[in-house]
């Protein structure tokens, strides 16, 4: 009778210890996001520069930001190219990676030419699968799971997770990656 109670207590303590180890495994999330306020500030700065530059005097050149879409409007495709370089400079100075931009083709319409730039955010399923496959191919002692538009990486030690981060930074992927929620 006493022996059964001792065995039960040992089993319960073992289960609590095992459960505590499972919960406290180090993890981090792989995401691809940008700060919308920084993009708005960069577009405002680019608009200000376009209105004051000599080569844009007398033109109706402007930037318009709607949600995740940037629309450039000008009188010629050459001016659109100049505007694109201005906005890329402003975005990079504000800390926004320009790899998240998907540039559309210029579309002429009447007196003006418009060009759309889509600001991509979040990991799409193909890129998330590619990241998981890269992690599994390296045979590191971690698990990677896709959770919506992010990838959660779990491992036994912090060093394994840091190896994953170093490996992903060295890879040439389509989108800029950020690593957040690093938990021990």
C-alpha positions in Angstrom: 0.0 0.0 0.0 2.7 2.4 1.0 4.8 1.2 -1.9 2.0 2.0 -4.4 1.8 5.6 -3.0 5.5 6.0 -3.4 5.4 4.7 -6.9 2.5 7.0 -7.8 4.3 10.0 -6.3 7.5 9.2 -8.3 5.5 8.8 -11.5 3.6 12.1 -10.9 6.9 13.9 -10.2 8.5 12.4 -13.3 5.5 13.5 -15.4 5.7 17.0 -14.1 9.4 17.1 -14.8 8.8 15.8 -18.3 6.0 18.2 -18.9 8.2 21.1 -17.7 11.0 20.1 -20.1 8.5 20.0 -23.0 7.2 23.5 -22.3 10.5 25.2 -21.8 12.1 24.1 -25.0 13.7 27.1 -26.8 11.7 28.4 -29.7 11.6 31.4 -32.1 9.5 32.5 -35.0 10.5 33.3 -38.6 8.4 36.1 -40.1 8.6 38.7 -42.9 7.1 42.0 -41.9 7.8 45.7 -42.3 6.8 48.8 -40.3 3.9 50.5 -42.1 4.7 53.8 -40.3 8.2 53.8 -41.7 6.9 53.2 -45.2 4.4 56.1 -44.8 7.2 58.4 -43.6 9.5 57.3 -46.5 6.7 58.0 -49.0 6.1 61.4 -47.5 9.8 62.2 -47.7 9.9 61.0 -51.3 6.9 63.2 -52.2 8.6 66.2 -50.7 11.8 65.5 -52.6 9.9 65.1 -55.9 8.1 68.4 -55.5 11.3 70.2 -54.8 13.6 68.6 -57.4 14.3 70.7 -60.5 13.8 67.8 -63.0 10.3 67.3 -61.7 9.2 71.0 -61.8 5.9 71.4 -63.7 5.1 67.7 -63.7 2.3 66.1 -61.8 4.6 63.5 -60.3 3.5 62.0 -57.0 3.5 58.9 -54.8 0.2 57.5 -53.3 0.2 54.9 -50.6 -2.8 52.7 -50.0 -2.6 49.8 -47.6 0.2 47.7 -49.0 0.3 49.3 -52.4 2.4 52.2 -53.6 1.3 54.0 -56.8 3.8 56.3 -58.6 2.4 58.7 -61.1 4.4 60.9 -63.5 4.5 62.1 -67.1 7.1 59.7 -68.5 8.6 56.3 -67.7 12.0 57.9 -67.3 10.6 60.0 -64.5 9.1 56.9 -62.9 12.5 55.3 -62.9 13.9 58.4 -61.1 11.0 58.3 -58.7 11.6 54.6 -58.0 15.3 55.3 -57.1 14.2 58.1 -54.8 11.6 56.0 -52.9 14.1 53.1 -52.7 16.7 55.4 -51.1 14.1 56.8 -48.6 12.9 53.3 -47.7 16.4 51.9 -47.1 17.3 54.9 -45.0 14.2 54.2 -42.8 15.2 50.6 -42.3 12.7 49.0 -44.7 14.2 46.2 -46.8 13.5 46.8 -50.5 13.4 43.1 -51.2 9.8 43.1 -50.0 8.7 45.2 -53.0 7.1 43.7 -56.1 7.3 46.2 -58.9 4.7 46.2 -61.6 5.0 47.4 -65.2 4.4 51.1 -66.1 0.9 51.6 -67.5 0.4 54.6 -69.7 -3.0 56.4 -69.6 -3.6 59.8 -71.2 -1.0 62.3 -70.1 0.4 60.3 -67.2 2.1 57.0 -66.6 1.3 54.9 -63.5 3.3 52.2 -61.8 2.2 50.0 -58.9 4.6 48.7 -56.3 3.1 46.0 -54.0 4.7 45.8 -50.5 4.7 42.1 -49.7 4.4 41.0 -46.1 4.2 37.6 -44.4 5.5 34.3 -45.6 3.5 32.7 -48.4 3.1 28.9 -48.3 5.8 28.2 -50.9 8.4 30.2 -49.1 7.4 28.7 -45.7 7.7 25.2 -47.2 11.1 26.1 -48.7 12.3 27.3 -45.3 11.1 24.2 -43.5 12.8 22.0 -46.2 16.1 24.0 -45.8 16.0 23.4 -42.1 15.3 19.7 -42.5 18.0 19.2 -45.2 20.7 20.6 -42.8 19.8 17.8 -40.4 19.9 20.1 -37.4 18.3 19.0 -34.1 15.3 21.3 -34.5 11.7 21.0 -35.6 10.1 23.6 -37.9 6.3 24.0 -38.2 4.3 26.4 -40.4 1.9 28.5 -38.5 -0.1 30.7 -40.8 2.3 33.3 -42.3 5.2 32.4 -40.0 7.4 29.4 -39.2 8.0 28.3 -35.6 11.3 26.6 -34.9 11.8 24.5 -31.7 15.0 22.9 -30.5 16.6 21.4 -27.5 19.3 24.0 -27.2 19.7 27.7 -27.9 22.9 26.9 -30.0 20.9 24.8 -32.4 18.4 27.7 -32.9 21.2 30.1 -33.5 22.7 27.8 -36.1 19.3 27.8 -37.9 19.3 31.6 -37.8 22.8 31.8 -39.2 22.0 29.3 -41.9 18.9 31.2 -43.0 20.7 34.5 -43.1 23.3 32.9 -45.4 20.6 31.6 -47.8 19.3 33.7 -50.7 15.6 33.8 -50.2 13.0 36.0 -52.0 11.8 37.9 -48.9 13.6 39.5 -46.0 13.3 37.5 -42.8 13.1 38.6 -39.2 13.5 36.3 -36.2 11.3 37.1 -33.2 10.0 35.6 -29.9 13.2 33.9 -29.1 12.4 32.1 -25.9 14.6 29.9 -23.7 
